């Protein structure tokens, strides 16, 4: 019984995009990203405690994702930049993540 409330039709569907469920107590954050235009040659990434780090111009992954394990509690910053097919490097993106005790 719905007590007079709304009832979804039997074939109703909900699609959600860019939605993540996570725990701030997790110690293994995974980062995924997209880039506009053609796929880049690769990416340079860094994870540290500084909000302004620029990763070294050396490709460390060719996939648009990176995972770290066993991070200590605290404020961390993830940094990523793409290397274009012609060798040029794009700007750095920065993302703060907080691991709680």
Protein Blocks (a to p, Z undefined) as FASTA:
>chain_A
ZZhpacddfkbccddehiacddfkbcbdcdddddehjddfbdcddddfbfkbccddddfb
fbfcdddehiaedddddddddddfkopacddddddddddZZ
